[in-house]
């Protein structure tokens, strides 16, 4: 597969340097992957310049490749190897970055992580990785903020389930469970990168998060709903232990209804009480789209 190299540049005004982050993708911008060595290099560059001003141990191993491999092992990810470089997708980057807070001062770690999310990851998620710094991702941010204000009104913190069901109109339990796991993975990285405070507990002892936390992962979730990877993420998730029993039961119902001549829309309505217009959020029916994709796999 032929890969296109795009370079993103972060202007680190505090130390007067411009740091390069390379992204490899397909010709039209799909399947963008970030060079993890560049992430380590940027974090180490900042700490090298800051070492005289901050009380940070100077005994940090500056071998970029060794540190990259160490963090990959801790994150338990399997990046793609290309020309000796470790390339990660967005989810892998979040998991990787979570373990990098010990090689940079806290302020830069957060600022650089925020830049990665808004300027790099957002374009990868949109399959526009080849455009680099030419595109401003803020329109999605603005649109999402308006939607959240409308849906949640005066609420400041919600559970993951509340966010998924209110923001995307999800009602099928096993679908919600799968998405909860996806959100948790993204928050693990997104929280470390972008948010000011950790989650807290509500009255029923369930974690609640600020709506700002979800703002930084919304594009990744929207991408899942788009089916841009031919719903491979859904196929892989269906075999997970925490949903397999419910999924298998629904598969049996689907087969039975098909034998009785029911079409897909009939089946979706009978089993899950979902129709093309029942779960609309701003004219989009995320729940219906997922169920249609699921039926195509049975």
GISULVEN-V395084 format. One record per pair of residues at least 4 apart in sequence whose ideal C-beta (glycine too) atoms are under 6 Angstrom apart, sorted by the first residue. I is the first residue (numbers start at 1). J is the second residue. Records with the same first field share a line. If there is no record, write none. Layout:
# GISULVEN-V395084
I=J ; J
This chain:
# GISULVEN-V395084
3=24
4=25 ; 27 ; 130
5=24
6=23 ; 130 ; 132
7=20 ; 22
8=21 ; 120 ; 132 ; 133
9=18 ; 20
10=19 ; 115
11=18
12=17 ; 19
15=49
19=42
21=38
22=35 ; 38
23=32 ; 34 ; 129
24=33 ; 87
25=29 ; 31 ; 32 ; 129 ; 130
26=30 ; 31
29=127 ; 128 ; 129 ; 130
30=127
32=124 ; 129
33=80 ; 87 ; 88 ; 89
34=88 ; 93
35=85
36=68 ; 86 ; 88 ; 96
37=64 ; 68 ; 85
40=64 ; 67 ; 68
41=64
43=100 ; 103 ; 104
44=62
46=50 ; 104 ; 108
47=104
50=54 ; 105
51=56 ; 58
54=105
68=86
71=96 ; 99 ; 100
72=77
74=99
75=95 ; 96 ; 99
77=92 ; 95
79=86 ; 87 ; 88 ; 92
80=87
82=87
88=92 ; 93 ; 96
90=121 ; 124 ; 220
91=185
93=97
94=186 ; 189
95=189
97=189
98=188 ; 189 ; 192
101=109
104=108 ; 109
108=112
113=193
114=194
115=119
116=120
117=121 ; 193 ; 216
118=122 ; 137
122=137 ; 219
123=128 ; 129 ; 135
124=129
125=219 ; 220 ; 223
128=135
131=135
140=144 ; 219
144=218
148=152 ; 211
151=166
157=208 ; 210
158=162 ; 163
159=206 ; 208
160=180 ; 183
162=166
163=167 ; 214
164=168 ; 170 ; 176 ; 179
165=170
168=286
169=279 ; 281 ; 286 ; 287
170=175 ; 176 ; 287
171=287
172=272
174=243 ; 246 ; 247
175=290
177=242 ; 243
178=237 ; 243
183=187
186=190 ; 217 ; 220
187=191
190=194 ; 216 ; 217
191=195
194=216
195=213
199=207 ; 209
200=208
201=205
202=206 ; 208
209=213
214=218
224=233
225=286
227=231 ; 293
231=293
234=293
238=247
243=247
251=298
253=271
254=267 ; 298
257=262 ; 267
262=266 ; 267
264=295
267=271
268=272 ; 274 ; 291
269=275
274=278 ; 279 ; 287 ; 288
276=288
279=285 ; 287
280=285
